[in-house]
Amino acid sequence: QVKLVVSGGGLVKPGGSLRLSCVASGTIFRFDAMGWYRQAPGKQRELVAAITGGGSRNYADSVKGRFTISRDNAKNTVYLQMNSLKPEDTAVYYCNARSGTMSSWGQGTQITVSS
């Protein structure tokens, strides 16, 4: 049972940057992976970026070179640095943590990229 608290959403102009933070608390033994998902209007939720316990990273093709996922294990926190934002990045973003068969979700935060 893990609680994930997300911060950092908001409105930004195209080409701008934002950083999301996700802090995990509760009963935590280890995370196999933590990551970020997003859901745009009319679309299914998709994986944006993930980082495994071994440090490997995975990004959606649409964000490669623009987004960077990182973690602070001591603080049980994962970050998503989003640069060169595009209108198509507009979505509700969610934090996810996986440990064994358990998958936990944080609250959604709205990212809007608009002129």
N, C-alpha and C positions, 0 to 999 in steps of 0.2 A: 504494500500500500504506500504509494508515493504521491506527494503533491507537487505539482509543477506550477510555478508562478512566472508569468511572462510580462516583460515590460519593453517599451521602446517603439511601439507602433505610432503611426501618425500620417500626416499629409506631407508630401514632398514633391518638388517639381522634377520633371524628367532630367536625368543627369545627376541628380542629387544622391545623397547617401543617408542611410539610417543603420542603426545597430540594434538588434534585438538581443535580449538576455532572457535566459530561462534558468531559474534556480529550483533545484530539487530538494525536497525535505521529506521527512518521515522515516519509515523503516527502509533503510537502504543497505544492501550488502555489496552489490556491485552492479554496474550497468554494462550490459553487452554492447549497447549502442545508444546514442542520443541523436536526435535529429530534428529537422524542421520540415513541416508540411505546409501547403497552402491550398486554399480552395477559392477559385475565382467564380464570379456569378455564372450560373449555368454549366459549370464544369465540376468534375469529380475532384476530390482531394488528391493531391500529388505530392510525392517526395521532392523536396527542394535540395536538401543537403543532409548528410549524416556523417557521424564520426563513431568509429567502433572503439571498444576498449583497447585494442591494439594500436590505435592511432590512425588507421586508414580512413580516408575520406571519400565520399561519393557525392557527386553533384548532378542535378538535372542538366541536360545539355543546354537548356535555355538560360542558365545562370552561370555556367562555367566561365571563369575569367572575370566575373563581376562580383560574385558572392564568395565569402570565406567563412567556413565554420571552424570554431575553435572551442576549447574547453579549459576549465580550471578545475581539476579533480579535487583539490583541497576544498574548494567552495561548492562542489557539486553543481557547477554552472556551465552552461553551454551558450555560446554567442553566435550570432549570425551577422556578419558585417556585409552590408548590401551597398555596393557602389554602382555608379552609372545606371541608376534605376530607370526603368522604362514603364510606360503606361500599362503594358501587358503584365507587369509585376503586381498590379493591383489585385489584392486578394485578402482574405482573412488567413493569417498565419498561425500555425499551431506548433507547439513544442511537444516532442514525444520522447519517452525514455523506455527502453526495453531491457528487462532483466529476466533471463530465463524465458519462461512462457508468459510472463507478466508484461503488459504494455500499458503505460500511463500517458495521459494527455493533459496538457495545460489548457488554460482558457484561450480562446481565439483573440487575436489582436488585428485590427484593421490597418492595412497598409494601402494608401491611395497615392498613386503617382499621376499627377495631372498638372497641366499648365494653368 
